[in-house]
Amino acid sequence: MRFLTLTLALPACAPSPEVQAILDLEGDDVTGGSLYADRCTECHGESGEGGTAGAIDHPHSDASTVRTIFQGNATMPAFGDLLQDQDIADLNAFVQASIYR
């Protein structure tokens, strides 16, 4: 008996245009650190160890981090309407350099 194996080629999940626009910006980790202290520390802790929300202690891609900040997820609210694109790029730069180190 012969078995036919099918391989499906699934397209890579491309970022939304809004997320891609943020990814195209140059983020500043120093400015992002100030934003993190003001906006994120209460929930995620000073070093991403967790607070009232979960820890952010395992690395994610730039696209995944920006998408989560912009759109939110099941446990985190969206900040796309509250922060400027540059703010999100700066936050991503800080998280990538300091939290995911």
Buried (B, 14 or more C-beta within 10 A) or exposed (E): EEEEEEEEEEEEEEBBEBBEBBBEBEBBBEBBBEBBEEBBEEBBBEEBEEBEBBEBEEEBEBBBBBBBBBBEEEEBEEBBEEBEBBBBBBBBBBBBBBBBE
